[in-house]
Every structure is written in structure tokens, then in C-alpha cells.
Amino acid sequence: MTEYDDPIVSTTLTVRGVKTEDQVREALQALFDVFAELDLGQATFEVTDADATRLIVKHKQSVTPDRDAIAQVLAATGDFRLVD
């Protein structure tokens, strides 16, 4: 399989509780090791004035992000939680 057969895509998750630059750094640092285990790539948070923040995760199309694992890491890091 080549990179063209399995392109990079993104999944957007909604997170509550991540609002400041420090919280973004804290959450991303906690997710770093888990993302490596789950074969996920880069991630970023888009913080807005709204109540929830978007977590954008890059990954190969063949990989499905494990929402439960991500939710557990976020909850263990702070008062951060995925929104369904």
C-alpha cells in the first residue's frame, strides 16, 4: 500500500474545558504518547469563543481514532471531556 492508497485525513472532535493556551499545551502533551500508540498523527485545538473547542486529529484514512482512549486521556489530564 502506498501513501496514495491510504491518504492522510482529519477527524474533528469537540472538547469542553480546553480554553486557554496552557490548557491546549497540557492536553496536547498528554495526548502525544497515546497518539503514537494509536498510530495517529498531528493534532491541534481550535479554541473559539464558543463553549466547546475543536480537536483536529490527522491520521491515515485506514486508522479510526479511538474516541474512548482520547476521552480517558483528556479526563485524566484536566476537566476536559469529549462532547458526543
C-alpha positions in Angstrom: 0.0 0.0 0.0 1.4 3.4 -0.9 0.7 6.8 0.7 -1.7 7.4 -2.2 -3.7 4.3 -1.3 -4.0 5.4 2.3 -4.1 9.2 2.3 -3.9 11.5 5.4 -7.3 12.7 6.5 -8.6 14.5 9.6 -11.2 13.8 12.2 -12.7 16.7 14.2 -13.8 16.0 17.8 -15.5 18.5 20.1 -13.9 19.1 23.5 -15.2 21.0 26.5 -12.8 22.5 29.1 -9.9 23.4 26.9 -10.0 27.2 26.6 -6.5 28.7 27.3 -3.1 28.3 25.7 -1.9 26.5 28.8 -4.8 24.0 28.7 -4.1 23.4 25.0 -0.4 22.6 25.7 -1.4 20.4 28.7 -3.9 18.4 26.6 -1.7 18.0 23.6 1.2 16.8 25.7 -1.0 14.2 27.4 -2.3 13.0 24.0 1.2 12.8 22.4 2.1 9.3 23.7 -1.4 7.9 23.2 -1.5 9.2 19.6 1.8 7.3 18.9 0.2 4.1 20.3 -2.9 4.6 18.3 -1.0 5.4 15.0 -2.4 8.9 14.9 -0.5 11.9 13.6 -0.6 15.6 14.4 -3.3 17.3 16.4 -4.4 20.8 17.1 -7.1 22.6 19.0 -9.1 25.4 17.5 -10.3 27.5 20.5 -13.2 29.8 19.8 -15.4 32.0 22.0 -18.0 29.1 22.0 -18.4 26.7 24.9 -16.6 23.9 23.1 -13.3 23.6 21.3 -12.4 21.6 18.2 -9.7 19.0 18.4 -8.5 18.2 14.9 -6.6 14.9 14.5 -4.6 14.0 11.4 -4.4 10.3 10.6 -4.2 7.8 7.8 -7.6 7.0 6.3 -7.3 3.4 7.3 -7.0 4.4 11.0 -10.0 5.3 13.1 -9.3 7.4 16.1 -10.2 5.7 19.4 -12.7 8.2 21.0 -12.7 6.3 24.3 -8.9 6.3 24.6 -8.8 10.0 23.8 -11.6 10.8 26.2 -9.8 8.9 29.0 -6.6 10.8 28.5 -8.4 14.2 28.4 -10.4 13.4 31.5 -7.2 12.3 33.4 -5.4 15.5 32.4 -7.9 18.1 33.5 -11.6 19.0 33.4 -11.6 18.2 29.7 -14.2 16.0 28.1 -15.3 14.9 24.6 -18.8 16.0 23.5 -20.8 13.4 21.6 
